[in-house]
Amino acid sequence: MKKYIYPLLVLLMLPAMLITSCKDDDDTAELTEDCYISGVTLGSLYRTMYLKTSKGQDSIYTTTFSGNYFPMTIDQRQLTIENLDSLPIRTRLERVKTAITFQGALYWRKVNNPNGEWVSYNGEDSLDLSTPLHLRVFSQTGNSNRIYTLSLNTHKQNGDSTVWNQLGETDVLNGMAERKMTTWNGQVTVFGKKSGSDLLTCAQHPFGTIGTWTSATTTGTTNATIASLQKMGNKLYLSTTDGNIIESSDALTWSATSYPTMTGLTLVAASDEYLYGLCDKKLYRSNGSAWEEEKLDDSSDNMPTISLNSVFYTMNDGMKRLLLIGLCNTTDKKATIWAKGWSTGEETMEKWMYYTPNATDRYRCPAFANLCVLPYDGGLQALGGKTTDGKYTALSTILHSSDHGISWKDYENGDMNVDTELQTAARAAQYIVATVDDEQFLWIATDNKIWRGRINRLGFKKSDK
């Protein structure tokens, strides 16, 4: 039973209490005007969880986690106290042990009850933090006081789920073949060919809008191979069927480069400094001068050439990494992967490593039709149409790799469950292409239907206070 105390009465009693607590009659008690809160720490918190059993039945249970993982920030000017990193959705806030460090005498009451009585703070009690509290601190003299507002921020969405939005259909993608999707200059861009033309078409859409797709015919792209599209620096690059490399700064107007012609070469990857190309299953690199053959740790016969994807990224330890993933044959049941990593200045010295297949490995990347591999959620994602082994239908799952492409698994929490309507559209689609924008939205085009989704927690933002 909480004990309600009137602050004024307590403050009148403070001087006498302090004096009588002295060790002897010669000691004097010095009262201060200090009245402030210096720290707030949340104790154990409870969270309600929902899941489905193996029989598809709904199940509800409660879990606990430490409030220490969500530090409270005190603004002494604005007199506010809050957690900048929001608590998980469905955190129960009605009874929270809260340790408050302060100078003076501390009382609390609900912000939404301005006429309510002030209650003396007791560190052994639990506080109802489901709505904001006022915390009032009096100095020992009773001449000074401050009133803080304590609020807890919680996420309104489940961080471990994905919201998908269908952005409608766009006629500009009708009839477009040999597609590749990328992000460029704040836009999602789909390249393709129409009616067998040698010239590419380009359909673009701004990141943060539901606006109309615009289409244009590119110039200077005669004989260009769409699958060879690469990004490096502030330019896009394509290789042509006659061995030339062309570039563009706007995705529309393309021109020749200083890269030497190499008959039969197709661009397959790009880093910060080099373009990489395949020719007769041999891998080459160039920074604008002569093409140099790359060192491989296994036979070049194992180099994939079908549905080829590349991913270039920086690892947590600062090392750069480049990964190639695709198929060697149309009948392959698993994807083939090569990769190399390097520290600054060592790109040209490192060998490519072949991810040697292991018959007992259950988690190799399957051979998706229209295979798309993208950097996402701190790792890699693989998606596409029906797999050649029949295990997955089109977009029935999106696989994730957290170990740089070695193992590929479904999300444990169903974070990236695919919308059922998107799955239906994918099963009927001839083309499935995908890309990721700067705000961690995954864009997928199934023929002329466009979808966009993001794991909720990747959109959560921390306050910059």
N, C-alpha and C positions, 0 to 999 in steps of 0.2 A: 504494500500500500504506500503510494508516494505521499510524502508529507509536504503540504503547501505552506510556504513561509512568506510573509510579507517583507519585502526587501527593506523598507524603511525601518521596521522594528529591529531587524537584524543589524542593520548598519548602526543604529543607536546603541546597540549592545556591544559592538566591536571594540571600542576603546577600553571599556571595563574588562572585557575578556582578555584583551592583549596585555593589559596592566597586570591582571591577576596571574597571568602565566609566566611572569618574569621569575628568574631564579632567586633573586633577593631584592631587598628594598632599595639597594643602591643602583640597580640596573634600571635603565629607562627604555621604554618601547617607542621607536620612531615610526610614526605612521607615514605611508607614502601615497602619492597620487597615481601610482602605476595602476593601470587598468587596461589590459590587452590580452588577446589570445595569441599564443605563439606556436601552437601545434594542434592538429586534429588528426587522429588515426582511426580508421574503421576496423572493427573486429571481424569475426567470422560472419559471412553473409550466406543466406540461403537462396537457392534459385530453383524454380519449378521447371522441369524438363518434360517434353512430350516426345514419344517415339512410337513406332509400330513394332509389334512382335513379329516373329517369323510367320505367324498365321495372318498377319495383316490387321491385327486388332490394336486399337489405341491403348497406350500405356502412359501413365503419369507417375513421375517420381521426383524426389527432391534431392538436390546435391548441395554441397557447401564449397565455398572458396574463401580465401583470405582477402580481407579488405586492404591489406598492406600492398597488394599489387596495384591499387588505385589510389595514389597519394593525393591528399587534399592540398589545395593551393589557397593561401590566405592573402588577400589584397588589403593591406593596412590603410590604404587611402580610401578605397571604395567601401571598406568594411564588409567584404564578401568572402565566403569560404565555399569552395566547390571542387569537385574532381574534374580535371580537364580531360582525362581519359574516361569515357563513359562506361558505366557498369553494363554487364550483359543484359539482354532483354529478359524480362520476367524475374529479375532479382527482387526478392521480398524485402521491403524496407520498413515494415511496421515495427519490428523489434531489432534494433541494431546496437550492440555494445560499441560505444564511442569514447575513446580516450582523448580528453581535451586538456592541453597544457595552458595555463593562464596565470595572470597576476591579478589579485584582487578577489572579489567574490562573484561567482558566476550563477546566472539564472537563465531559464529558457521559457519560451512559449511559442505557440503556433503563429506563423505570420498571418494566416487567414482568420485569426481570432484576436484582433487588437484589444478587445475588452477583457480578455481572459487573464487569469492570475499568473504571475511569474512563479516558476517552480525552481527550487534550489537544485543545482546540478549535483548529481551523485554518480561518480564513476562506476559504481556497481550496478546501476540501473541501465536498462535498455531504452533507447530513444526511438520514437516513431518518426522516421525520416522520410515517410512517404510523401509529405509535403514540406516546404521550407520551414525552418525554425528561425526565430530571433534569439540570439545569444547576447545577454546583457551582462557586462562586467563592470562592477563598481570598484572604485579605489577604496583603500582601507579607511580613509577619512570620510568617505561618503560624498565628497565634493565633486568627484569626477566619475563619468561613466561612458561607456561605448556600447553601441548596439550593432552586432554583426548579423548578417543574414547567411545562414547555412543551407545550401541546396545540394542535392545529389542528382547528377546527370545519369540517365540510363538510356541505352539504345532503344529505339522504337521498332527496329527491325531485327530479325534473327540474323546474326552475323554469318552463320553457317548455312545460308541458303541463297539462291539466286532468283532475282526477279527478271523475267523475260518480257520484252515488249516487241510486238510485231509492228514494224514501221510501215506496213502496207506493201503494195506492189508498185513496181516502177517499169513502165513500158520500155525505157531506154536500155534495159538489160535483155529484152527479147531479141532472140536471134544472135546473141553474142557468144562466140565460141572461144575455146582455148583461154579460159579466164584465169586471171590472177588478181587478188585483192590485197591492198596495202593501205597504210595511212601516210598522208603526205600533206605538209603545210596546213595542218588543222582540218584536213578533209579525209574522208574515206574514199578511196579510189579503186575502181574496178577496171582493169584493162581486158580487152578482148578483140576479136575480129568479127566482122559482119559480112555475110554473103561471100565468104571466101576471099575478101580483100586482103592485099598485102599490108594495108595501113591499119594501125590499131585504132580502136575507138576507146574513149575514156569517159567513164561515168563517175561523177564526184558528188559528195554529200558532206556538208559541214558536220563536225563532231556533235555539238551540243544541241542540235535542232531536229525537228521532225520535217524539215523542209523538203523541197522538191529536188530530185536528182537532175543534174544537168549532164548533157552528153555532147561530146565534140569528137571530130576526127582529127587525129594527130597528124603532124607533118614531119617528114624526115625519117619515117619508120618503115620504109620499104624493106622487106625481107627480115624484119625483126622477129625474134622468137620470144613470145610472151612469157613462157616459163622461165626465161633467163633474167627477168626483172630483179634488180638489186638496188639497195639504197646505201650510199656512202657519203658522209659529210652532208652537204646541202644539195646533193644531186642524185638523180636516178640514172641507172645504167641498164642498157640492153645489149645483147649480142645479136648478130644477124647470121643468116644462113651462109653468108659468104665470108664469115670469120672476122667481121669488123665489130667495134664497140662504139655505141652511140650514147649520148648523154642528154639530160634535160634538167632544167631548174624549175619548170612549171608543169611537168607531166604532159604537156601538149606539143611544144616545139622541140624537136630533137635534132642534134647535129653530131658530126664526127668528132672523135677524140684523138689523142696522141697515142693511144694504145696500139701496138703493132697488130697487123692482121695475122690471124692464125687459122688457116682453113680447118673446119671441123670443130672449132672450139665453141663451147656453150658456157656462158656464165652460170655459176651455181652458188656462189656465196660472196660475201664482202665483209671486211673488217673495217677498222678506222682508217687503214692506210692502203690495203691491198684488195684488188678484185681477184677472185678465184674462178678458174674455168676447167671444164673437163674436155678432153680430146682423146679419143680412143681409150677411154677408161683411165687415162693418166691425168693426174691433177696438177694444175699449174697456177702460179700467182704472178701478178704484175702490179706495179705502182705507176704504170705509164711507160715504163721502159720495156725491155725484152721480157717475154714470158719465161719463167723459170720453173722447172719441174719440182714438185713437192716431194718430201721424203715420207714414205709410208712404212708402217711396221709389219705389213702383210701384203699379200698379192693384190695388185690393182684389179684383178679379175673380180674381186669382191666389192668393187666400187659400185654403188647404186646409180642407175640412170633413169629410172621410171618414177613418176610422182615424187620427184626430188624436192626436198625442203632443206633450207639452211637456217640456223639460228645463231646469231652472234650476241654475246652478252658478257657482262662483268660479274664475276663471282663475289661472294661476300668477303673473301680475302684479298680482293683487288685484282686477281688474275683475270685475264681475258680468255674467253673460250669460244670456239667455233665448232658447230656440230652440223654434220650432213646426215640426213635420214631419208630413205626411200626404198625402192624395190630394185632388185637385180633382174627379176623376171616377172611377167604378169601372173604367173601361177604361185608366186611366193606367198606363204601363209604368215610370215613375219617380216617386219621391216628390217633393213640393214642399216647399221649406224657406224659412222666414223667421227672422230672428234680430235681436236688438239687444243691445248691450253698453253698460255705463255705469260711471263712477266714482261714488264715494259722493256722494249728493245730486243726481245728475244723471239719475235714472231717468225722470223725467217729460219731460225735454228731448230725449232721444235718439229718432231715427227707427228704424223697423224696416227692415231690409235684406232685399230679395228676392234669393235665390240664383238669378239668371237662368240658365235652362238653356242649355247649350252643346252643340251637336250632336256636337262632337268629344270631349267629355268621356266617358271610358270608366268613370269611377268614381262616377257619381251613385248615390244610394241607390235600389235597385229597389223596386217596389211589392209588398211582401210582403202576403199575406192575413194578417189578425190582426197587423198591424204593431205591434211593440213596440220603442221606442227608450229606452235607459237610459244613465245615466252609469256608465262602467266603465273600469278600467285606464288612468286618466289621460286618457280621451277619451270617446267615445260608442260604443254598440253598437246594432246593428239586427238584428232577427230576426223570424221569423214563419213563416207557411205558404207555400205555393207562390206564386211570383211570377207576375205577369200576363204577363211576357215568356217564361215557361217556362224561364228559365236555372237557377233553383233550385227544388228540391222543398222540402217543409216541413222546416225545421231542418237542411237539408243543409249549411248554413254559418251562422256568426254573423259579421257584418261589423263592422269596427272603423273609426272615424274619429278620427284624431289631430289634425285641423285644424279642429275645431269644426263638422263636418258638411259640409264642402266635398267631400271625397273619402271613399269607403267601400271598404275592401279586406279581403280575407281576411288573417288573421294570417300573417306571413311564416314563422314557425316552427311553424305548426300549433298555436299555444298553446291555441286554443279549439276544437279538434276535438270534434264532437258525438258522444256515445255512439250506437252504431248502434241500440241498443234504443230510445233516446229518439227517434231519427229515425223508426223504425217506428211508434212510438206517435203521433208528430206527424202523419204522413201520414194516419192514420185518424181524427184528431181534428177535431171541429167547432170547438172553441175552443182557442186557445193564448194564455196570458197569462204575464207574467214580471215580476219585480222583483229588486232587489238589496238585501241586508241590510247592516247596519253592519260585518259582518266580510268583506265583499266576496264573499259567496256569491251566485251567480245562481240564483234559484228559477224554475222553469218548470212550469206546470200544463198538461197536455194532457188536456182533458176531466177525468176524475177521477184521473189519474195524476200524481204529484208527483215532480219531480227537483230535485236541487241540485248545483251544480258551482262550482269556483273554480280559476282559474289558480294553480298551486302557489306561485309567487313572491309572490303577493299575500297569502299566509298566512304567509310567512317573517317571523319577528320577530327584531329585534336585541336583544341583551342590553343592559340599562340600566346596566351597571357604569360 
